[in-house]
Amino acid sequence: MNKKINIITLFPEVFPGSLGVGLIGKALKNGVFEMNTIDLKKYSDKNYRVDDRPCGGGPGMIIKAEILSKCFDDNGFKRIFFLSPGGMKFDQKMAEFFRDEVEDINILCGRYEGIDARLFEEYEIIEISLGDFILCGGESAALCILESIIRIIPGVLNNIESSEQESFSDILIEHSHYTKPNIWRSMAVPQVLLEGSHRNILNWKIKNAIRNTKKYRYDLWISYKFSIFSFYFLKFSIKHINRVLIKNYLIKN
């Protein structure tokens, strides 16, 4: 799978950054993905500006529509993912969507107060947020998002189970981990993990993941509880519907 990544930024020197080291860097070197940085400053106006003051007043500057449109058109970009705190919150499911459904990932790193809103009417621009906080620009967010996508491409990680069994692969966060020595500063590794019973170990991991989720991410635990309730409600509903259908069939026949 060859994933092409185009990054529109005012600071191309940021890349590949952390994407050029470790297993991700190895994947880049081996051509698993291709990274192309586009310096937005090359599309600046005659005054070497890419931004201007917002109409109606207010703080900060806005990246001009004519600058970005020239960049989009020259590169043939139809769909652009704009990193902005006002966008959809990025998560593991979205990373899987990018891996499976988006062949060319065109990322626009936001700066200043944002971009001219008319661009949203002219192009397919999808806003994505790393979280409910503000950064100086989208470059560091792009590195995080791209790493989360690239690492789950088959062949990037040495052990595929590493990506399948970690936090956010389902609703729960990951279970706790231990290694040798079995006793460290009077604290012991849970005995069940040393006994070799795969069934008991799996049960412990599930219970521990539920405990960790409830303790550290109560919002996810509520979602987990709701999903369990929904599953049993649906199971009961289907069983009830089947009973009604069978009863009606017997009455008619």
C-alpha angles and dihedrals in degrees: 000000000000113000118194116209123191117188121195109201145147088225110049090164088076090072141119084010110142089001089070097062138066121003092335091054090049090052090051091050091048093051098248085135134010122219124203121180119203117201107220090199088073088069095051121132126254090282090054091248129135097179142048140187117287117259111248092029131267138135127302133017135282125223106242123249094225091056096051094040090055089051094047094046096046091053096040094239113170100168122036129185109215117201106223135146088235095061135094111295111255117234141161094277090055090050088055090049091054091048095049106030110026115071098176115035111202110189125189113200109215123226137176114005095329139268134308106282093223088074089071090061094048101042138032098256117171117194118219128186128201091207147310097301138084128249130186089245145347098258097093090042089052091054091053095045095046093048091053090052099042096047092062094051106113111264097022096095119052092225116040090198088066090071096037097053102039133101117302094015080115129003095286126079116238126284121251120276132218137182138177138340096062090213122039123172090344091306116120131208108250106274094228090066091058099048098075100231106138092196094052091044091052091049090050092050092051093048091045092049089052090049093048092048092050091047101043106020108030091167091061091045090056089052090049092051090048092050091052090050091048091050094053092041090053091045090051092045093052091047091049092047090050090052091052092048092049092047092051090048092052092048093050093046 
